[in-house]
Amino acid sequence: MSKYIDYIEEGFIAFLLTAMTLVTFSQVVARYMFNSGAVWALELTTYLFAWLVMFGAAFCVKKGVHIGIDAFVNIFSSHIRKYLTLLAISFCLLYCAILFKGSWDYIAKLKMIGIEAEDLPIEEWKIKIILPIGFALIFFRLIEVAWKVYKGEVESMHFVNETKELIDEIEQTSSSDTSSSNKGV
């Protein structure tokens, strides 16, 4: 089931990115080839980007691919690292909860006022609803990561080690260069 949810999330993120690209490209073509364009295109692209960022951030938390600086944490033992990670996740959860509450209040006020978006014929709260949804998703993903850390499945919020991957890649490249230069001898 988790794999299907991943496909749906990835598909939705790809859809948002594709829609943004197509709208922007169509406006460039319209402007430079036909000297025209749609007034609503920039606003639509901005909202598509906001949706992309919020869904993308939640998906990155789930996959553990956010940028992290864990050099300080890595000097500790695995046991202490686990608790430091849980502490960091707790701060992230608090931050998400605060932003969720603020965005929820903001959406409630927008709904009460009932104004439309500047260039799109839709109420503004319907477009900006991604704010509380996104923070709720990030909160949920952080809970999932905290549970994995607590159970010992992972040691940190970051499931990838970019430095190690880069060093491994450099070593592979240098070893393949060495073997290819030896073939010529």
N, C-alpha and C positions, 0 to 999 in steps of 0.2 A: 504494500500500500504506500509506503514511504517513497518508493521509486516513482510511482505514478504522480504523487504530489510534487516531487521534484520536477518531473516533466511538465506538469501544469504551470508551476512557478517559472521554470525556465522559458516555457513557451510564452507566458504572459509578458515576461521581461523582454524577450525577443520581439514580441508584437509591439510593445511600447517603443522600443528603440527603432524598429522598422517604420512605425507610423511617424515618429519624429523626423527621421531621415527623409521619408517621402514628402512630408509636408514642407520641410525646409528646401529640399531639392526642387519641388514644384514652384516654390516662390522665387527661387533663384532663376529658374528658366523663365517664369512669367515676367520677372523684372527685367532681365537682360535681353530676352528675345522679343517680348511683346510689350514692354514698357508698362506693365500693369502688375497686379497682385491682389491678394485677398487681405483685407484688414484684419480678419480674425486669426490668421495663420500664426503670427508671433505669439499670441495669447494661448492658442491651442498647443503650440510647441512647448511653451513654458509649463503648462499644466501636465503635459505628457512627461516632461522631464522630471517634474516633482513626483509623479507617480512612479517613474522609473527609479528615482533615487530612494524612495521609501521602500518599495518592494525589493530593490537591489540590496539595500542595507540589511533588511531582515534576512534575505537569502544568504548574504555573506556571513552573517552571524551564524546561521545554520551550518554553513560549509566551513566555517573557521578560517576564512581567508581575509579578514580585515588586517590591516597593517598593525603590527604590535611591536613594541620595544620591550623585550623581555630579558635583556642582558643582565639587569639587576636581579631579577627573579631567578635566573638560571644559576646563580652562585649558591643558592640554597639547596638543601636536600629535597628529594621528591616529596616527602611528607609536608615540609614547610611550604613548598611551592604549591601544593594542592590548596592549602588554607589561604595563601596569598591570592591565588586565582579566585577562590570563592569570595574573598573580600572584594576583589576588583569587580567581580560579577555583581555583588551586592550594590556597589556604588553605581554601576551601569543600570541596574534595575531601578534604583532610586531616581536616577536621572531620567530614565524612560517614563517612570510613573509621573514625575513632575511635568514633563513635556506632554504626556498623554492628557493630564488634567487641564493644562493650559490650552491645548488644541481642542479638547472637548468643549471647554467654555467658549472658545473662539467660534467654533462651528455652531454652537447653540445660539450665540448672538447673531451670527450671519443668518441663521434660519429665521430667527425672530424678526430681523429687519426685512428679510426677503428680497434683498437686492440681487440683480443679475450681474453676471460677469461683464466686464467692460465691452468686449467685442463679440462674445458668444451668447446666444439666446438660451441661457441656462442659469438657474440660480447658483450663486457663487458657493454656497455651502455644499452643494452636490459635487462640485469639482474638488473642493478642498477637504472633503471628508477623508481623503487619503491620510491626512495628518494624524488623527487619532487611530485610524486603522493601522497605519504604518508603525506607530509607536507601540500599539498593542501587539503587532506581529513581532517586533524586535524584542519586546518584553517576553513574549512566549518563547522565542528562540533562545534568549538568554537563560530562561528557566531550563530549557532542554540541555543547554551546554553545562549549566551548573549541576544538573542531575548526572551527566556523564562524568564530570570532574569528581563529584561526590562518590560515585560508584567505582572510580578508578579507571574508567575506560580511556580517558584522556587526562593529561597533566595540566593543560592550559587552555585558554580560549582559542588559541591558534593551532589548527590541526596541521598546518604546513610550516616548515622551517625554511624560509627563503634563503637564508645564508647557507645552510647545509646543501640545499638543492643547487645553488650557484656554484659552490665549491666542487660538488660532485660533477656538475656539468663541465667545469673548467678542467678537472682531472681527466674526464672522459675525452675531451677535445685534445688535451695535450698528449694523452696516451695514443689516441688515433693518429695524431700528427707524427708522433715518434715512430709508430709502426709503419706508416706510409713512407716516411723518409728512409727507413731501413730497407724497404723493398727496392728502392732505387739504387742501393749500394751493391 
